[in-house]
Amino acid sequence: MRPLPGILTIIPPPRQWEPARVDRKAFEIATLTRAIGIDTVSIPEVIEEKSRGERTIPYRLKVDNAYFGRLLRKYNPQLTIILNKVVPVMKKDEFERWLQEHSPEYQHLVLVGGESSRIQYPGYSPTEAAPIAARYVKHLYGITIFHRRNEAARLLKKTKAGIGAFFSQIIFDLCHVRETLDEYYYLARKEGIKPARIYISIAPISRERDLDFIKWLGVMIPYELEKRFRENPDRMEGLSLEVIRNLVEEISKWEYDLGINMEHVMLNNLHLAGYALHRINGILRGRGKGK
């Protein structure tokens, strides 16, 4: 096994929380990152999605991710913060003003697309936004969904536009992953382009509600695994940690430029996600290499 760089994705707390509670949550997360030895945190921009049908959990406005990143750095100044921005929903001139405002403080940015290709958005697609953002930000990231049609070609197009790394949608198995990576690397070599690093996103679950919400987000879960989770509600946490460990061990054997992105998805699973990272620290740091 070889070492894999690790990132923790943090969902900002609800905007309805009192400022003191938001501040305590930032302190809690900053303390957690120190405890598990993670120095990079990704913070999504959580917007309301309407094309997936009725949510399994009500939507609540979240604290602005740039503001929350500032709070995290107050308690852990060594953290690298990766902001996520859903660019299509912004008017084009607003996006550039946003870059001008936030790029002095944040030099890592994920360009996130819209929730559906059937929706007409006022702003840029991530591929269109990349060369504009590159004038302000040093490190650009994109999103990849391994089971999406023609995903390898999408990855290559975004790489050529200047996106230097990608976060995958959460996975629970490796179906489509190897196939997409093989094709992406083949297309990149064919054009003489260095493939971008891809952070494989994984997440623990502890309750059926977590499972329902992750499925609502569009994450694919194998039928047999979902059945196993639902038939063992008191063992979901342990089963999900087992799945995560197996996935990371397999990925660490692959000869691609990969990393691990741990997501907690639900606020109640934050510490479980941190514990999952702790459990795979040997792989993240390369201990046990060759075993």
N, C-alpha and C positions, 0 to 999 in steps of 0.2 A: 504494500500500500504506500501511496505517496501523500505528502501533505496537501491539504486543500484550504485555500483562504476562506474565512468565514465572516458572514455579515448577519446582523440581527435587524429584522424589519419591525418597526414599532408603530402601532396605530395611535395617533394623537387622541387624547381623552376628549369626551364630549364638551362642547362649548358651554353647556348649561352648568358645568361644574363651577364652584366658587374658585377664584384665583388661587387661594391658599391650597386647595385640593389639587389643582393642576400643578402647582409648584412642587407639592409633595410627590406627585407621580413622577415628575422629572427627576427628583432626587432619588426616588426608588429605582428608576431605570438606570440612571447613571451609576448608582451603587452596584446594580446587577451586572452592568457591562464590565466593571472592574473585577467583580468576583469571578466571572467566567472568562476573563481575558479577551474580550472582544473590543476592538478599537474603532469599528466602523458600524454605523447605524443608518439604515434607510428609513425615511419617514414618508409614507404615502400622502397624497392629497385625496381625501375621501369625499367623493361627491355622490349625490343621489342617482342611482341607476334605475331606469324605468322600463327598459326593453326586455328584462328577464322575467317579467310577471311579478306577482305579489311577493314581497320579501318575506322570508321566514322570521326575520327579526326587524323590528321597526328601525327606520333610518333616523339617526341623530346627527345634527351638525357637529363637526369636530373642530377643535382648536386649530388655527392656522399652523401648518407644518413648519413654516420658517420661524414663526414665533416659538414653537415648541422646541425646535432645534437649538434655539438660543438658550432656552432654559436648561436643556441637557448639557450644553457646553459650560454653563455656569457651574455645574456640579462635577463635570468631567471635561476639563479644557482640552484633553488629548483626543477627544472623540473626533473622528471624521464623519461629517453629516452628509448624507446623500438625500437631497430633496427630490420628490416626485412631483411632476407637473402634468396635469391633463391638458395638453395644448390645444386640441381641436375646439374645446368649449370657449376659448378666449378669442376675442377679436384680434386680428393680426397685429394691429398697432399696440394693443394692450399687452400682448405677449412680450414685445420688445421693451416696453416700459417696465414690465415685471423683471426682465433680465437686468436692465439697468439698475433697478432698485436693489436686487438681491445678489447679483454676482459678486460685488465686493466682499460679501460675507460667505457666500457658498459657491464653491468651484466644482461641485459634483452634482449632476442633475440627470434624473431619469425622465425622458420624454415619453409620456404615456398617451396612447391613442384613445379614441372614443369607444363607447360601449358597444356600438353596432355600426357596421358599414352601411346600413340602410338609412342612417340618420344623416341629414345634411347639417354640417357644423359650420360655424362662422370662421373658424380658425384654421391653422396649419395642421397637416398630418405630421407625425413624428419625423418622417423622412424629409418633408419640406422644412420643418423647424430646425433640423440639425445644423445646417450651415449657418443659420442665423444665430443660434445659440452658441456655436463654436467661436463666434466673435467675442463672446463674453465669458464663457465657461471652459475650463481646461478639460474636464472629464465628463463625457456624455455617455449615457446608458439608454438602452431600449428595453422593450418587453418582447419575449418570445413565448409562443404557445405551441408546444411540440406537435400536438395532434391536428393543428390547423393545416388546411390544404396549401401546398406549395410553400411551406414554412421556410425551407432552406433558401429558396430564392428570395423570400422576404428578408431573411437575415442578411444575405449578401447585399441586397439593395441598401439596407440601412447601414451596413458596415461601410459601403462605398460612400454613403452620405456623410460619414464622419463619426458614427456611433461606435465607441470603442469597447463596450461591454454590454451584456444583456442580463436581465433577470427573467427567469422562466416563470410561467404560471406554476402554482403549487402542483406537485405530482405525488402520487401514491404508488406508482409502479413505473417501470422503465419502458413500457410500450410506447413506441413512436420516438423515444428519446435518442436511442442509438442510430436509428434510421435517419432522423433529421440531422444529427451531428455528422454522420458519414457523408451525407449529400452536401451539407454546407461546407465541410472541409474540402470536398472534391471540387465544388464550384469555385471556392476561394483559390485553391491551388491552380486551377485552370486559368484564372485571371491574374495570377501572381499577387494575390492580396492576402495579408496575414489575417487569419480568423480571429475574431474578437473573443475575449473570455466570456463564458456563460456561467452565471450563478444559478445553480439548480435550487429551486425553492421547495422547501418542505415545511410541514407544520404538524404539531401534535394535536390530538383531539382528546377530550375527556368526557364529553356528553353527546347524546344523540342530537341535541340542538346544534352543536358544533358541526356535526356531520351534515345535517340538513342545510345549514348556512353555506358551508363550503361547496356543497353540490349546487346550491342556488347561484353561487359565484361562477359556475361553469367548470369547476374542477372535475376531472374524470376520476372516478374511483371504481376499480374492478368489482364486478358483481360479487364474487366470492369473498373479497375482503370486506366489502360493505356488509354482507350477510354476517360475517364473523364478528364485526363490530356490533351490529344490532342484536345479535344473539348473546353477547357478553357485555351488557351495559356497565357492569361493575368492574370490568377489566379493560375498558377502552383506553385508559391512559397507558397502561403497560403494553397493550397491543400496539398502540401507535408509536411508542418508543422503540419497540422491536422492529416495526416497519422502517422507521427512520434509520436505525442502525444498519439494517440490511441494505437499504438503498445507498447509504453513504459508503459502506464498505465496498459495494460493487462499483460505484462511480469512481472511487479512489484508485481502481485498477486500470481505468481507461486512459489512453494516451491523448487526451484533449486538454485544452486550457480551461479548466473548470474550477468553480468555487461552490460554496454552500451558502444559501440564504435561508435562514430560519425565520419563519413567520409565526406570530401567535394568533392572528386573525381576530380572536375574541379577547377582550381585556382580561377575563378570568384565567386565560391560559398563558399570560405573560411569563410567570415564573416556571411554568411547565416547559415553555420554549427555551428559557434559560437553562433549565436542568437538562433538556435534550442536547443543547450545545455542549454542556459540561460532559455529558455521557459520550459524545463523539470527539472530545478534545484530542484524544490520541491520534485520530485520523487527521484532524485539522492541523495538528502540529507535527505530524510525521512520526510520532512515537510508534513503535511496533512495526517499522518499515521492514518489508520483506517477510513478515509472518503470514 
